[in-house]
Amino acid sequence: MRKIEAFRAFRVAIQDPARIGDAAVYKSEISGARARPEIEAELQGLAATFPDVAVEPLLRLPRGTIGREYAELLQANDLHPFRISDQLEREVLERNIFMARYALLHDVYHVLTGFDTSWAGEAGVWGFVAGQRYLWTYWIASLMSCLVYPLLSPWRALRIWRNAIRGIRMGRRARMLITLPIEQQWARPVTELRAEYRIEAADEVAIPEVVPAAA
């Protein structure tokens, strides 16, 4: 797909609320942003099974599971899962699977890392993905969060900077999350996944122990 074709497709998709995910993928197609080659190679196996996440079933999982905590985070912040429609060309998704998966998992990262959705929490997540070394532009994004977010929330400037540094260190120690099929682990406890993925989480979001869901 040529960039002009991707731009036209982006303009069409962005006007349809059901195709916001498609628009994000077309935007990536236009920019040409790609992860490191070894990461892109690992991601190709996940392109064929890109999930369609439904919130309601996740809310019925026991508290403390990754699926339940993720769904509650979305609900509390009036957010919606990242979705890809059948109208998106398969080859476009495969070329941009990194950006598609990051958009899918960004809010999951908040749960796994323990950073909340405040400006300070976002700085922590940007630090985490920079530490994971997906692509060099995320280091720029992390730096910008340290410069811009304190202007938006000056009374939390110190916390923003601390979270960014902590996120970078956390990301360096952790496994390469973007290549892991986390969306197949919804019923597992957050604490269990953190141990498996080598994430020493922040304590901004309390994760309850897993208890059976109400009947």
C-alpha positions in Angstrom: 0.0 0.0 0.0 1.4 3.4 -1.0 1.4 6.1 1.6 -1.2 8.2 -0.2 -3.5 5.2 -0.2 -2.9 4.6 3.5 -3.6 8.3 4.2 -7.0 8.0 2.3 -7.8 4.8 4.2 -6.9 6.6 7.4 -9.2 9.5 6.7 -12.1 7.1 6.1 -11.4 4.9 9.1 -11.0 7.8 11.6 -14.5 8.9 10.9 -16.0 5.6 12.0 -15.9 4.9 15.8 -15.9 1.2 15.1 -12.7 1.6 13.1 -10.5 3.6 15.4 -8.2 0.6 15.6 -7.9 0.5 11.8 -7.1 4.2 11.8 -4.2 3.6 14.2 -2.8 0.9 12.0 -3.1 3.1 8.9 -1.3 5.8 10.8 1.6 3.4 11.5 1.6 2.4 7.8 2.0 6.1 6.9 4.8 6.8 9.4 6.6 3.5 8.6 7.5 3.0 12.3 8.8 -0.5 13.0 10.3 -2.3 16.0 13.7 -3.9 16.0 13.8 -6.7 13.3 14.1 -9.5 15.8 10.9 -8.2 17.6 9.0 -7.9 14.3 10.0 -11.5 13.4 8.6 -12.8 16.7 5.4 -10.8 16.3 4.5 -12.3 12.9 3.1 -15.4 14.6 0.7 -13.3 16.6 -0.7 -11.3 13.6 -3.0 -14.2 12.5 -4.7 -14.4 15.9 -5.2 -10.7 16.7 -7.8 -10.8 19.5 -11.2 -9.1 19.7 -11.4 -8.2 23.4 -14.8 -8.0 25.0 -15.0 -6.3 28.4 -18.1 -7.9 29.9 -16.7 -11.5 30.0 -13.5 -10.1 31.6 -15.5 -8.4 34.4 -16.9 -11.8 35.3 -13.4 -13.2 36.1 -12.2 -13.3 39.7 -10.8 -10.1 41.1 -7.0 -10.0 40.9 -6.8 -11.7 37.5 -5.2 -9.8 34.7 -8.4 -9.8 32.7 -10.6 -8.5 35.5 -8.1 -5.8 36.6 -7.7 -4.7 32.9 -11.4 -4.5 32.4 -12.0 -2.5 35.6 -9.2 -0.1 34.5 -11.0 0.5 31.2 -14.3 0.9 32.9 -13.0 3.3 35.5 -11.4 5.5 32.8 -14.2 5.3 30.2 -11.9 3.5 27.8 -12.5 0.9 25.2 -10.4 -2.1 24.0 -8.4 -1.7 20.9 -10.1 -3.5 18.0 -9.3 -4.3 14.4 -12.2 -4.5 11.9 -12.6 -7.0 9.1 -12.1 -4.1 6.7 -8.4 -3.7 7.5 -6.3 -5.4 4.9 -4.5 -8.4 6.3 -1.1 -7.4 4.8 -1.3 -4.0 6.3 -1.9 -5.5 9.8 1.0 -7.9 9.3 3.3 -5.0 8.4 2.2 -3.0 11.4 1.6 -5.7 14.0 4.0 -4.1 16.4 2.0 -0.9 16.6 -1.3 -2.8 16.7 -0.1 -5.0 19.6 1.2 -2.0 21.5 -2.1 -0.2 21.2 -3.8 -3.4 22.3 -1.6 -3.9 25.3 -0.9 -0.3 26.5 -3.5 -0.4 29.2 -2.6 -3.9 30.2 0.9 -2.5 30.8 -0.6 -0.2 33.4 -1.9 -3.2 35.3 1.2 -5.3 35.1 3.6 -2.4 36.0 1.4 -1.0 38.7 1.5 2.5 37.3 -1.9 4.3 37.4 -3.4 6.4 34.6 -2.3 9.8 36.0 0.4 11.8 34.2 2.9 10.3 36.6 1.6 6.8 35.8 1.8 7.5 32.1 5.4 8.6 32.5 6.1 5.3 34.2 4.7 3.3 31.3 6.6 5.4 28.8 9.7 4.7 30.8 8.9 1.0 30.8 8.5 0.7 27.0 11.7 2.8 26.5 13.5 0.3 28.8 12.1 -2.6 26.7 13.9 -1.1 23.7 11.2 -1.7 21.1 12.3 1.2 18.9 14.3 4.4 19.5 11.3 6.8 19.2 10.0 5.5 22.5 13.1 6.9 24.2 12.1 10.3 22.8 8.5 9.8 24.0 9.8 9.0 27.5 11.9 12.1 27.5 9.0 14.2 26.3 6.8 12.8 29.1 9.5 14.0 31.6 9.4 17.5 30.0 5.7 18.0 29.2 3.9 16.1 32.0 5.4 18.3 34.8 3.9 21.3 33.0 0.5 19.7 33.1 0.9 18.5 36.7 3.6 20.6 38.3 2.8 19.5 41.9 3.7 15.9 40.8 6.8 16.7 38.9 9.1 14.7 41.2 6.8 11.7 41.1 6.8 11.9 37.2 10.5 11.9 37.0 10.9 9.1 39.6 8.3 7.0 37.8 10.1 7.4 34.4 13.4 6.3 35.9 11.7 3.4 37.7 9.9 2.4 34.5 13.1 2.3 32.5 14.8 0.0 35.0 11.7 -2.1 35.2 11.5 -2.5 31.5 15.1 -3.5 31.2 14.7 -6.3 33.7 11.4 -7.6 32.4 10.8 -10.1 29.6 9.9 -8.7 26.1 6.2 -8.2 26.9 5.1 -7.2 23.4 6.0 -10.6 22.0 4.1 -12.6 24.7 0.4 -13.6 24.1 -0.8 -11.9 27.3 -4.3 -11.8 25.8 -4.4 -15.5 26.3 -3.8 -15.2 30.0 -6.8 -13.3 31.1 -7.8 -15.7 33.9 -4.3 -15.8 35.5 -3.5 -13.7 38.6 -1.6 -10.5 38.1 0.9 -11.3 40.8 1.7 -14.6 39.1 2.2 -13.0 35.7 4.4 -10.3 37.2 6.7 -13.0 38.7 6.8 -14.9 35.4 7.5 -11.8 33.4 10.1 -10.5 35.9 8.2 -7.3 36.6 9.0 -5.6 40.0 5.8 -3.5 39.9 5.2 0.0 41.3 2.6 0.1 44.1 0.3 2.8 42.7 -2.4 0.3 41.9 -3.5 -2.2 44.6 -4.1 -5.6 43.2 -6.3 -7.8 45.3 -5.7 -11.5 45.9 -7.6 -13.7 43.5 -11.0 -14.7 44.9 -13.8 -16.6 43.2 -16.2 -14.4 41.2 -19.7 -14.0 42.5 -22.2 -16.4 41.1 
